[in-house]
């Protein structure tokens, strides 16, 4: 019986090796297969002693060759490892890393979303003669081992909402959060609360969680990973991957594959390699803090020694986060940092005990350190062509703005508000007394003088009883400052709604000139250039661009991408897909970050993220409202890999700090706005609007069909659907964008609307 069990295990190991290496012709795999077959042919004729001896030799051979094969793994082989049904899963970790746990928020297929598993767990340790139970909240995607109802760890919006809920519970209970990322990406569905909107909400709230947060990445796919990944310490399993997109998805985009076509395996392998998504790559780029070494060919569910390693790493990481914010704990900090830096022997978690309860001051410090950590990321992934003198001058201006803001809005305004409140109280009292005393006096005087009520003029009556008339000012009459080049074309244009709404053909000079790209019959909005908004929305001559010297580059040296970026720069005259500038609307100053569709589809990479953050910081320092105008964005730039996807948490943290400080953050969508930006720093705004031409969502129709097999309706992403789902708060006519923005600036926002 023992021999049979050991043979079965070897057969499973051989099957696993074949799955990992796919159809590759490998001499080591052939040798394993041959030796196992030879043993199976003669095992029944062997004496028991010989059986055991040959079995030990065969197991040693497997172990030796598995180590050799591990050194030959390609990037795509690692992807197959993390997707394999024998890969360890979150339930295995709960059973073997933690001493006790209880699942909460539903169990298995009866959960609100079985792809997201939440558990209240304990780590029990002996300190001297005392037993201490340290509670943690464990959150992660659960794939199981081939359980179809788990949806492969692809979480739906309500699963991420459940995760956020229990993060907030952990914050209330002042206990650490351990998150485990096992996802190829979030499920691209817009049903309320919507994939993009919920991930944005998670990122916004995670940025200010006041408890230690440690994350472990096994399979980290884009927004799905970020939804539970904004941690103070990020570990990564040595055979895992963390990427902006799956290799298959990248290959489909690079190869311009149409729906239903097969992507060549060679292109998938190439994209997996070029994306630089391995643990070593991410550690080198600074997006993870430590690599957790796995057994050869990856950790599987029966690798019990690995669970001890993982337990050690989780305890040590949590200790490290806590000690960084608790103040001077000299000897424990010194011992921890020294032992963590050693590679010869991992530190035993029992050697140093740290209480994980944080004081209020330590929790504030934790949030600040988390912001600093993410703010420093991706600094070498964009091009900054400013001279040394310009950089010094920029730093000096930042300091001057900060100093001015402190005296003007913090020091002086604090006293000004007290005086103003006192004056308002006094005026209210005086007004009340004046009315009480003056009313009877006025009544007597009116009787004595025989005064009659004044007659109301006909003009006043008209103003009170009739509807207001449309004021024929310059812009309402079509006198736009910028007119689309399409208005020069002598042709007729058919509205897409002609069949259903009976729209007549429109002459291009009228449609793209006086009508501003809006059908005069049904109101359909044709796409319009971003220059139209620059000229017709903001006060003329008020635009002042800044950070224009920050340029998009090719940080991963992705093959052929550098030439494409240079081509985009020449064609558009822009240096990145993000323009940042100050402007005015009816003399109200504001900072604007504009994502421009003509530059690589408005995709966001390291340069765009950095420019956006600097725009947010500028608005915060100068106490201006902030507008994100999205002329169009196709998401995160895949050719920049993790340098792109890390902009989701980075930009969201900057926005969160700005809003918390009292700033007004508005988002206005136009044309096509999808994926990472919408699922992070755009989607977290409390005030989101769209031009009628907008399509808004987490993933485009093709991606949804490819990942879910579901055909979506043609209007699935249109602005009115986003409005009905609660994603946006209003839909605007393009011709009224200026007026509506000014109205929003006058009526929306928090306590510190400095410009009013």
Secondary structure, 3 states (H helix, E strand, C coil): CHHHHHHHHHHHHHHHHHHHHCCCCCHHHHHHHHHHHHHHHHHHHCCHHHHHHHHHHHHHHHHHHHHHHHHCCCHHHHHHHHHCCCECCHHHHHHHHCCEEEEECCCHHHCCCCCEEEEEEEEEEEECCEEEEEEEEEEEECCCCCCHHHHHHCCCHHHHHHHHHHHHHHHHHCCEEEEEEEECCCCCCCCCCCHHHHHHHHHHHHCCCCCCEEEEEEEEEHHHHHCCCCCCEEEEEEEEEEECCCHHHHHHHHCCCCCCCCCCHHHHHHHHHHCCCEHHHHHHHCCCCEEECCCCCCCECCCHHHHHHHHHHHHHHHHHHHHHHCCCCHHHHHHHHHHHHCCCCCCCHHHCCCCCCCCHHHHHHHHHHHHHHHHCCCCCCCEECCCHHHHHHHHHHHHHHHHHHHHHHHHHHHHHHHHHHHHHHHHHHHHHHHHHHHHHHHHHHHHHHCCCCCCCCHHHHHHHHCCCCCCCCCCCCCCCCCCCHHHHCCCEECCCCHHHHCCCCEEHHHHHHHCCCECCCCCCECCCCHHHHHHHCCCCCCCEECCCCEECCCCCCCCCHHHHHHHHHHHHCCCCCEEEEEEEECCEEEEEEEECCCCHHHCECHHHHHHHHHHHHHHHHHCCEEEEEECCECCECHHHCHHHHCHHHHHHHHHHHHHHCCCCEEEEECCEEEHHHHCCCCCCCCEEEEECCCEEECCCHHHHHHHHCCCCCCCCCEHHHHHHCCCCCEEECHHHHHHHHHHHHHHCCCCCCCCC
